[in-house]
């Protein structure tokens, strides 16, 4: 098993808690990577992206909800269920869909720092 060769400071033993199944999976993955368990766990933890905030999740859900509602309006119009939605309103609804998609893409790409203004 390979160990981390470039240690900038001393290491200390640590305790972790895992089920037998979890521990076996980690052991197999460490062996496949030709690393010690310690080196594998440290590398895996440091390589993992930081947890995204719940704010991003809430913003994404809000954007997807608006997107869904707009698509429902369009679908109802096309199906003839809402005769009051004329071509101009349909075009406006499609513009809103495009705007929602831009907001969703910006929120995901910026990690939650995308546009957050309501539509």
C-alpha positions in Angstrom: 0.0 0.0 0.0 1.2 3.5 -0.8 1.4 6.1 1.8 1.4 9.9 1.4 5.0 10.8 0.8 4.8 14.6 1.0 3.8 15.4 4.5 4.3 19.0 5.5 3.6 18.4 9.1 3.3 15.5 11.6 0.2 13.5 11.5 -1.9 12.2 14.4 -4.0 9.0 14.7 -7.7 9.7 14.4 -10.9 7.7 15.0 -13.7 7.3 12.6 -17.0 5.4 12.9 -18.3 3.3 10.0 -20.4 0.2 9.6 -18.7 -3.0 8.5 -20.1 -2.6 5.0 -18.9 1.0 4.7 -15.5 0.0 6.1 -15.2 -2.8 3.6 -16.1 -0.6 0.7 -13.5 2.0 1.8 -10.9 -0.7 2.2 -11.6 -2.1 -1.3 -11.4 1.4 -2.8 -8.1 2.1 -1.0 -6.6 -1.1 -2.2 -7.7 -0.4 -5.8 -6.1 3.1 -5.6 -3.0 1.4 -4.1 -3.1 3.7 -1.1 -3.2 3.1 2.6 -6.6 3.5 4.3 -5.4 6.7 5.9 -4.1 8.2 2.6 -7.2 7.2 0.7 -9.6 8.7 3.3 -7.6 12.0 3.4 -7.4 12.3 -0.4 -11.1 11.4 -0.8 -12.2 14.0 1.7 -9.9 16.7 0.4 -11.0 16.0 -3.2 -14.7 16.2 -2.4 -16.3 19.6 -3.2 -17.4 21.6 -0.2 -21.0 21.1 0.8 -23.3 23.5 -1.1 -25.6 25.6 1.1 -29.2 25.0 1.6 -29.7 28.5 0.1 -28.6 27.1 -3.3 -31.0 24.2 -3.0 -33.9 26.6 -2.0 -33.1 29.0 -4.9 -32.9 26.1 -7.4 -36.2 24.7 -6.2 -37.8 28.2 -6.4 -36.5 28.6 -10.0 -37.6 25.2 -11.1 -41.1 25.8 -9.6 -41.5 29.0 -11.6 -40.3 27.2 -14.7 -42.8 24.4 -14.1 -45.7 26.8 -13.6 -44.8 28.7 -16.8 -44.6 25.4 -18.8 -48.0 24.4 -17.4 -49.5 27.7 -18.6 -48.0 27.0 -22.1 -49.2 23.4 -22.1 -52.7 24.4 -21.1 -52.8 27.1 -23.8 -51.7 24.7 -26.5 -54.3 22.1 -25.3 -57.0 24.8 -25.7 -57.9 24.7 -22.0 -57.1 28.3 -21.4 -58.6 30.3 -24.3 -57.7 33.6 -22.6 -53.9 33.0 -23.3 -53.4 34.6 -26.7 -50.2 34.5 -28.9 -48.7 37.5 -27.1 -49.2 35.9 -23.7 -47.8 32.7 -25.1 -44.7 34.5 -26.3 -44.3 36.2 -23.0 -44.6 32.8 -21.2 -41.9 31.4 -23.5 -39.7 34.4 -22.6 -40.2 33.7 -18.9 -39.2 30.1 -19.5 -36.0 31.3 -21.1 -35.3 33.6 -18.2 -36.0 30.9 -15.7 -33.5 28.6 -17.5 -30.9 31.4 -17.4 -31.4 31.9 -13.7 -31.2 28.2 -13.0 -28.0 27.9 -15.1 -26.5 30.9 -13.3 -27.4 29.6 -9.9 -25.8 26.2 -10.6 -22.7 27.6 -12.3 -22.1 30.3 -9.6 -22.8 27.9 -6.7 -25.8 29.9 -5.6 -24.5 33.4 -6.5 -26.6 33.6 -9.6 -29.4 36.1 -10.1 -32.0 35.7 -7.4 -34.6 38.2 -8.4 -38.1 36.9 -8.7 -40.1 36.8 -11.9 
